[in-house]
């Protein structure tokens, strides 16, 4: 193939799928010439790769204007009910949950040695591994680079570089604050979540549902799980990833503001409890008064209970949905 790429391509009958194309990026330039001879025939050449950074570099250099790019995220609840807070959405973990720890350990090792080094020369991979564990302990918090740098003995610019690596490789979700001339003093730093709750639980040393339910990180982990489901729903529908949180300096905080196709914002509170109570709706109602017509549905998302009768509303204009119901609503056109 490398010795005579033109002959190799001429022997193929489209449609053709190339897996792990990042291993032979030089082939893309030759595929481009084939595409240019028949631009009206679309979907004949499909490329996949497990290393996002080198793959995207090859695509952007050789296939600009010729390729539609789709990011394949971990499974969502809308795709399989096996997705859960402890295991996350990686297919291998869901298929063999008893081997979860081994798989995550191997995943981190290959991620560090392959993907991270494909982007930049991180000299101290052991410290970068500690950085990931530290980041898991800050899951759902407002990003503070100084707070992350001090325990690791690295500089704030280094933390910035490492966060960029995690963002480029799809390992973290950064949720920016929402502010639109609201006449308030608002917090302006993003909140950070690990993209997969299973990986976050592994890094935190949580090995069972019982440990998870007792963990002080349960609320933040559930919040991150909801954030990931929102992002996945947007990606699945071909929408731009767009998610915000709200917090002002007077203490008003709402977990998520989700833009919808009707130009309204869903206001969402994520609660790890299975018992839903009216006070949980208070931040949503307060922010609705601020946003006025921009506010759409007000939703409290909670864990599903096998015993409790479903609660449709907990306050006037506020809905209570378990996480499965919420994901179904995300995929609707409302």
N, C-alpha and C positions, 0 to 999 in steps of 0.2 A: 504493500500500500504506500509506504513512504518512498519507495524507489520509483514508482510510476503511478502517482495519484490520478492522473487523467484516465489511464487505462482501467484503474480500479473503479472509478465512478461510472465510466461508460458501460461497464459490465453489470451495473445495478439497474433494476427496474423499479422506478418510484411507484408508490410511496416507500420511503426508506427511513428506518429509525437508526440513529447512531447513539449508542449508550456510552457514557463516560467520554464524551467528545473532548473534554479538557486535556486528555492525554495525547491527543493528536490535533492541536489547534491549527497546525499548518494546512490541514485538509479543508478548513473553512474557506480559505481564499479560492480554492478550486471549485468548491460547491457553489460559491457565489457566481462564478462564470456560467455554471450550468443554469442557475436560477435566472440569470439575466437573459438567457436565450428564450425563456418561456415565462415571463413575469405574470401572465394571466392565470397560470396554473398554480394555485395556492395549496398549501398543506401537503406538499410532496416530500418535504425534507424535515424530519423531526429530530431534534437534538436534546439529549438529556445529560445531566452531569451531577455528580455528588459534591463537587468542590465549586462553590458559587463564584468565588473571586476570580480564579483563572478562567472559568467558563465564561463569565460576563466580559472579561477582558477580550477574549477571542471573538465573542459575538459582537461587541461594540466596535472592534477594529475591522472586522471582515464583513459583517452582515448588517451594518447600519442601514435602516430604511427598508430592509428586506425580511426582518424577523419580528414576530410577535413573541413577547417574553412573558411566561407564566411561571410564578413561583409556587412550587409544590410544598405546602406546609404540612405539619403533622395532622393526623386525623382530627376531625371535629366531632362533636356529639351528634351533629346532623348526619354524619356518615356511618357511625357505629356507636351503639350504646355502651361499648366496652370502654370508651374514653372516660376517665375519672380523675379525680384530684390527685390521688396517690401515684398512679401510673402514667398520667399524661396521655399523649396521643401518638407516640412513635409506634409504628406497626409491629416492630419486633418485640417490644415490651408487652403490647397487648396480646400478641400471639403466645408468648411464653412469660407470663408474669412472675413465675417462680425464679426465672433467671434474670430478673430485673436489675439487680445490683451488678451482676457480671456484665450485662449489656451496657449499662451506663458507664461503668468503669472503662470498658473498652472504647466506648464512644468518645469519652473525654480524652483518652490517650491518643486516639487517631485524630481527633479534632485538633489537639494541641500540636501534634507532630506534623500534621498534613495541612489542614486549612489555615491555621494561624501562621505557620511559616510560609505559606503560599502568598500571604498578604504582606507580611513584614518580618523582619529579623528580630523576633523576640528572643533575647539572649538567655533570659532566666525563665524557662518554662515552669519550674517549680513555683516560683513566685506568682506567675500568671495563674497557675492552678489554685493557689491560695486566694488570689484575687476573685476567682469565680466563686469559691466558697464564701468569701466575705460578702460578695454581691448578693448571694442567696439570703444572707442574714439581713440585708437591706431591702429585700423584696417588697415592693409596694410603697417604699418611702420616697420622699423627695430627694432627688439626686444631689449629693454633696461630695464633690470630688476630693476636697481636702480631708473629709472624714474617711474616705477610702484610702487615700495616699498614706496617711500617718501610720496605721498599723503595719503596712507593708514595707515602709521605708523607701518609698519611691516618690517621685515628684508628681505634682498635679498634672503637668503636661503629659507625663507617661500614662496616668489614669485616663486622660482624654484620648490618647492614642489607643489604649486597650479597649475602651468603650466603643470607639469607632470600629475596631476589629469585630467586636461582638455584634454590633448593629449591622455591619456589612454582611456577616455570615448568618444573620437571622436568629441569633441566640437571645437577644433581649428585645423588649418592647419599651420604647420611650414614649410616654404619654405627656404631651405638652399641656400647659394650662390654657384655659379658655379666657380670653379677655377681649372685650369689644367696647371700649369707651363707656364703661358701666358706671363711671364716677366713683369707683372704689379702688382702694389700695389692695392689689392682688399679689399673690405669690407667683413668681414668674419662672421658676425652675421646673423641669419636667419630673415626673415620677418614673421610676424604673421597675420593670418586672422581668424575670427570666421568662422566655417565650413558652417554655413547656413546664407545666406544673410537676410532672414526674421527675424531670431533671432537677428542679428546685428542691423537691422532697429528698432526692438522693443526696444532693450537696449538703442538706441540713441534717442528714443522718436519720431520716424518718423511714422506717422499714415496714410499717403496718398501719392499717386503718386506725387501730386503737391508739398508736403513738401519735398519729396525725390529729385525731380528735382531741387529744390532750395537749397538743403543742401550742405554745403562745403564738406560733406563726400561722395558725389555721386561718384566721381572718384575712391576712395578707395573701396567703396562698389561694384562697377562694376568690379574692378580688382579682388576682392575676389570671386565674382560670377564666373568669368572666371576660377580662380584657382580651385574652387570646381568642376566645370564641367570637367576640365582636370583630376582631381583625380577620379571622378566618372567614367569617360570613361575608365581609366586604371583598376579600380576595376571590372567593368562590363566585361572586356575582360580577366580577370584573370591575369593581369599584375601586377608587383610590382609598388607600388605608387612611382613615381619618377618625381620630378619637382624642377626646380632651378630658381634663378634670377641672374642677373649680375649687379654689380655696382663697378666701380673702383674709386680711389681717385681723378681722373681727371674729374669726372662728367659724364662719359659714363654710362648709365643705360638702361637696357632692362628688362621688367616686368617678362617674363618667358622664360625659355629654356626647351623644352619638348623633352626628348629622344623618338625616334621612332624605330620601328622594324628593319629598314634598317641601324641602327647605326648612323643616322644623327640626328641633333638637330633642331627642329623647333624653330625659334626665334619669340616671340609673344609680341606685345604691345597691352594692353587693354585700349581702349579709350571710356569713357562714352558718348562722343559726337555722334550725328547722322550724322554730316557733317564730312567727312573724307578729310584731306588735305595732300599734299605731305610732309610738314615738319614732319609729324608724323612718316614717314618712316626713317628719318635720323638716329636714334639710331640703328635700325636694320641693316642698310647698314654699319654703322661704326663697329658694332660687327662682321658682316660677314667678314670684312677685317681681323679682329683679328683671328677668328676661322678658316677661309679659308675652307678647304674641310670638316670640321666637321659640318659646317652650312648647313642645309637643306632648308626648305621653310621659307620665311620671311612673316609674317602675321600681319596685324593690325586688331584687333577685335573691333567692334563698336556696339552701340545700333542700332536696326533696325528702319528705318524710313518708315512711311507709304507713304510719298510723294516723297522722293528722288529716282531717278533712280539708281538701284544698280551699284556700282563702282567696277569693277573687279580688277583694278590695279591703284595704286596711284604713283608709281615710278617704275623704271626698276627693275624687279625681286621681287617686293613687292606686295602682294595680300591684298585686303581689303575685309573682310568677316564680315557680321553681326553675332551676337553670335549664332543664330540658324544654320547658314551655317557652322560656325566654329565647333560646336558640331558634326554635320554630318561628317565633314572631320576627326575629331578625331577618329571616329568609323570606318573609312576606313583603308585600308591596306597600304596606301601611306606613 
